[in-house]
Amino acid sequence: MIILLVMGFLILFGKKGLIDNYKMRQRVAELSTTNEQVLKENNKLKHEILLLRKDPKYIEQLARDDLGMVKKGDIIYRMSDENKP
């Protein structure tokens, strides 16, 4: 009887027991989700790299939006805050 209790305890709480197996399955599920997110981000970045290498219009748009650059012939409007108290 004691041997059966010890075996049951080892099956449940041992190093490769049921509880450890359950925790490992949860960890694998978390890692799979994280892995999918990283893969999506990598694909997005690869696409952006291709655009930066081959699409001059994309580069121009980034320069205009992020760096505030303008090209020759553009009209620039500046708004002043003179009316604010």
C-alpha positions in Angstrom: 0.0 0.0 0.0 2.8 2.4 0.8 4.5 1.6 -2.5 1.3 2.6 -4.3 1.1 5.9 -2.4 4.7 6.7 -3.2 4.2 5.8 -6.8 1.1 8.0 -7.0 2.9 10.9 -5.4 5.7 10.5 -7.9 3.3 10.4 -10.8 1.6 13.6 -9.7 4.5 15.6 -8.2 7.6 14.1 -9.7 10.0 15.8 -12.0 8.2 14.5 -15.1 4.8 14.1 -13.3 1.4 15.3 -14.4 1.7 18.7 -12.7 5.1 19.3 -14.3 3.7 18.2 -17.7 0.7 20.6 -17.3 3.0 23.5 -16.5 5.2 22.7 -19.5 2.2 22.6 -21.9 1.2 26.0 -20.7 4.7 27.3 -21.2 4.8 25.9 -24.7 1.5 27.6 -25.5 2.8 30.9 -24.3 6.0 30.5 -26.3 4.1 29.6 -29.4 2.0 32.8 -29.1 5.1 34.9 -28.6 6.8 33.2 -31.5 3.9 34.0 -33.8 4.0 37.6 -32.8 7.7 37.8 -33.5 7.3 36.2 -36.9 4.6 38.7 -37.8 6.9 41.6 -36.7 9.8 40.1 -38.7 7.6 39.9 -41.8 6.5 43.5 -41.4 10.1 44.6 -41.0 11.2 42.6 -44.1 8.5 44.3 -46.1 9.6 47.7 -44.9 13.2 46.9 -45.8 12.1 46.0 -49.3 10.2 49.2 -49.6 13.2 51.2 -48.4 15.5 49.5 -50.9 13.3 49.7 -54.0 10.5 52.3 -53.6 11.6 55.9 -54.0 8.0 57.1 -53.3 8.0 55.3 -49.9 11.3 56.9 -49.0 10.1 60.3 -50.1 6.9 59.9 -48.0 9.0 58.9 -44.9 11.3 61.9 -45.4 8.3 64.2 -45.6 6.4 62.8 -42.7 9.2 61.9 -40.3 11.8 64.5 -41.1 9.7 67.4 -42.3 11.6 67.6 -45.6 10.1 69.4 -48.6 11.0 69.3 -52.2 11.5 72.2 -54.5 8.3 73.9 -55.5 6.3 73.0 -52.4 4.4 75.7 -50.6 4.9 75.7 -46.9 2.3 77.2 -44.5 3.2 78.1 -41.0 0.6 78.7 -38.4 1.4 81.2 -35.7 0.1 81.2 -32.1 -0.2 85.1 -32.0 -4.0 84.9 -31.2 -3.5 82.8 -28.1 -3.5 84.7 -24.8 
